[in-house]
Amino acid sequence: MKNDFLSSRISNWLSEYLANNRLKSYVIGISGGVDSAVSSTLCANTGKRTIVLSMPILQAPDQLKRARNHIKWLKENFPNVESYEYDLSNVFTEFNSLFSIDNKHASANSRSRLRMVTLYHIAAMNSGLVVGTGNKVEDFGVGFYTKYGDGGVDVSPIADLTKTEVRELANELGVISEIITAKPTDGLWDDGRTDEDQIGASYEELEWAMKYLELNSNYTLTKRQEQVLNIYNNFHNANLHKMNPIPVFKKT
């Protein structure tokens, strides 16, 4: 019941924001993960035109399959949803071939930024808002997103929700189970590494660290809790440049 109320509040907030900005549609990328599934369902719940995009770039088949299955579920349940799939693999490969040095991290970020450009292109064509899919831990805890990639959005419906809360909301909204149980991944690496592989801690552990610091707790920690706290702090400090406003030189 609590989450039903929460989902209505978020969808109403999205609807009001769209109307206040005199725009006509939501545009959102679907990755096959629970964050984009919940965000797109909340948009669809507004009854407003919702444009969902699948943008594979040399994508793992299971990720693409989940994205397509979620899009199918959305269209079966919401007549206001329309979908398009743009395979950006050739664009990415051509772009990457311009550079003599192959840097895996730079390439991963470029995948995300190509998707952002595509989302904004479609939004401009359809008087739309680009909807973000980042959760609280990603956006304000460890900064686990690409600057001007998946971090480049107009509105963020789930950025105050932890991953645990997003999964609870997914269950309430009826999101298909394969999405909810899938291991979180940004889908930007050829080896299929998960978010936990990259960060070194699960979202549940990172949520604990975020809450521990917010409450200014000082109880005795286990060895693993100390490790998680260090992981959290290292990511948070390294990624403050993403989470803080862009610094501006002031002449006075």
N, C-alpha and C positions, 0 to 999 in steps of 0.2 A: 504494500500500500504506500509506504514511504517513497519507494522508487517510482511508482506510478505518478505520484505528485511531483517528484523531481523531474521526470521526463516531460510532464506537461509544462512545468515552469520553464524549462530550457527551450522547448519548442515555441512557447508563447514569446519568450525573449527573442528568439531568432526571427519570428514573424514580425514583431514590433520593430526590430532593427532593420529588417528589409524594407518595411513600409516607411520608416522615418528617413531612410536614405533614398527613397523613391526608386528602388530597384525592383526587378521582377523575378529573379531566380537565384537559386543556390547552385554553386558549382563545386564538386568535391571529388577528389581522387579516391579510388577504392583499391586497397592493397591486398585484401585477403586477411587482414588482421582485425581484432576486435575494436580498436579505436576508430578506424574509418567506418566500420560496420555500424557502430552505435551513433557516430556523428551523422552519417547519411540517413539513418532511420529517424533520428530526431528532426532532421530537415524535412524528410518525407511526411512526418507527422503534422507539419504545419499546414499541409494541403496546398502549399505553394509549389510552383514549378521547381523541380529538383533534377539537376543534370549530373549524373554520375559518370565518371570516366575511369576506364581501365587503361593504364599506360605502361605496358610491359616493356622492359629493357633487358633483353637476354634473361628473362625471368625464369626462376625455377618453376617447373610444371605444377607442383602442388600449390604454390602461392597463387598462380594465375587461375587455377581451377577453383580455389576458394573464392577469389574475387568474382569470378563469373557466376558462381553459385549464389553468392550474396546478392549480386545485381539481379539475377533471375528471381530470387525471393522478394526483393524490393518491388520489382515490376509486377509481380503477381499480387502483391498486397496493397500497392499504392499507385493509383492511375495517374498521379501527377509526376511520376518518376520516368525519366527517359535516360537512355544510356548510349555511350559510344566507346569504342575501343580503338586506341591509336598505338600501334606498335612503334616505339621510338628507338628500336634496336639499331636500325641503319643510321639514323641521325646521330645517335651516340657514338657508334663505331667510326663514322666519318669525322665527327668532332674530335674524338680521341686520337685519330690518326694524324692530326695536325702537329702533335707534340712528339719530340724525339725521346723524351723521358717518360716511362710508364710508371706513374705514381698511383698506387691502388687507392689511397685515401682521397686524392684529388679526383680520381675517376668516380668514386662512390658519391662524392658530393656533387659532381657534375650530373650524375643521373638524377639526383633529387632536384637540381635546379632546372634541368630540361623539363621535368614534370611540372614545376611551378610555372614556367613560361607557357606551357600548354594550357594549364588551368586558367591563367589570366587571359590568354588568347580567346578561349571559349567564353570566359566571363564577359570580356569586352564585346563579343558578338551577340551576347544574350542578356545584356543589362543585368549582369549577375555579380554576386558576392562569392569570393573564394573562401570556402569554409575549411578551417584548420581541424586537424585530427589529433593534436598533441594532448597528452594528459598532464596532470599536475607535476608528477615526478620528472617527466621528460622536459617540460617547458620551464619549470621554476626550481627544480631540484638539481639535476645533473646536467641540464642543458644538452640532452641527447637528441639533437636534431641538426639539420643543415641550415646554416645561416643563408637566408634568401633562397632556400630550397623548400623543404616542408615547413620551415619557420616563416615563410613568406605567405601570409594569409590576411584576410580582411576581418575575420571573426572566429572566435575560439569557443565552441560550445562546451567542451569537456575539460578545459584547461584548469579547472578547479576541482577535478575529480581524480582520485588515485586510480591506478590500474585495477585494484580490487573493486572499487566503486563502479568503474566502467564495466567490469565483468558482471557485477550484480545487475546493473542497468540493462546489459545485453540480455540476460535471462528474462527480465521483466518485459522487455520489448519483443521477445520471441525470436531473437537472432539465432540463426542455425547453429547447432552445437559444434560443428567442425571449426567454426570461426572462434567460438568462445574458448575451446580447448587447445587451439593451435599455439605453439610456442612463439612468443613475440619476436619479430624480426623486422628490420627496416628494409629488407629485400634489395640492398644496394651492393651486395658482394657475390661474386661468382661461386664462392664455396658454401653459400647458404648459411653462414654463421648467424646465430641468434643474437638478440640483444644481450642476453646473459653472458654469452661467449665474449662479446665485445666489452661489456662493463665489468664483469667479474662478480656480479651479484644479481640476485633475482629482484623483480619489482617489489615483492613482499618485503625483502630485506631493505631495499632502498626507502620504502615507505616508512619502515621502522626508524631508519636513520633520520629521515626528514622530521618525523614526529618527535624523536628524541631531542633533536636540536631546537625545534620550535618550542618545546616545553622546558628547555634549559635544564634537562634532567642531569643527574650526577650519580646515579646508582652504579654499583659495580658491574662491569661488562664482562661477558665471556670473551674468549680469544677471537671467536668468529665475529662477534659484535664489534670488537675493536677493528678487525679487518674491514668490515662493511662500512664502518664510520670513516675510516681512512679512504676507502674507495669513493664514498659519497663526497667527502670534502675535496678530494683531488679533482674529481670531475667538475664539481660545483665551481671551484676556484679557477680551473682552466677554462671554463666556458662562460664566465661572467661577462665577457665581451659580447656574447649573444643575448644574454638575459637583461643586461643593463641598457638604458637608452644610449644611442650613439653619442659619443662625446663631441661637443661643439666648442671650438675656440671662441672666447668672448673678447672683443677688443677693449671692453671697459670692465 
